[in-house]
Amino acid sequence: MTFEDKDKIDAFDEIAKRYFEKNFGTMSKTDFETLLFHIYIENLLKNSENFDDYTISKELGITQSKVRTLKVRKELQYPREGFEWKEAFVQYIENAHYDEQTRRVSVIIPDINVHTELRYFMECNGLFDDYSLNPKLLRCHVSFFIDLIEILEDGNLELEDGAENKLLEIKNECTERKIKDVIDKFQNGLSTTKDLIDIIVSVGSGDIIKGVLSIIRFGNGFAKGISSGLTKLIN
């Protein structure tokens, strides 16, 4: 890893503010490490270099556990400018895995700060996932993503104009009684859009799930991104 001359000057200036303005030696070792780590991470981001835990661990000669701790401290004391955890989460979904037998999606979230923000969002909105010993793994039923999409859409899930034709196609091609029944109820105003989608993703085939995802009307870009990522996973 290398620093350009300007970056070296900026880094020294940032350190100097904490040591040479009548405050020499007042900074704790932990805070000093966090400052240096902040400078290090920002340089990686600036140069679009990899900043996963393993790579940083090897380069700095510290454990991955300490890397994650430093990442959390760094984000608390020196928040990343323009950081949007939802945007990063949407990108991670692109490399996720969908198990059609269990209807579960496994997403590796390498950035501890994205994982922390997602966990807090889940806690605030009553969302749950499967327990895992892997701190980077989010494993959950596909319905979790429908709940997430609904929350991002402010609890207002709607279907696109002309969705009736797709629902009729799904109904005619499907052999699952629950799906036929919920479509009938929806068409008669006896079922909500959320109920309709929940039942379809719970018992429908991959093609049927992709079909219903394709007719959801999105107002939130992140919700649309999650739906697009999920659609690509389900083959």
Disulfide bonds with the S-S distance in Angstrom:
none
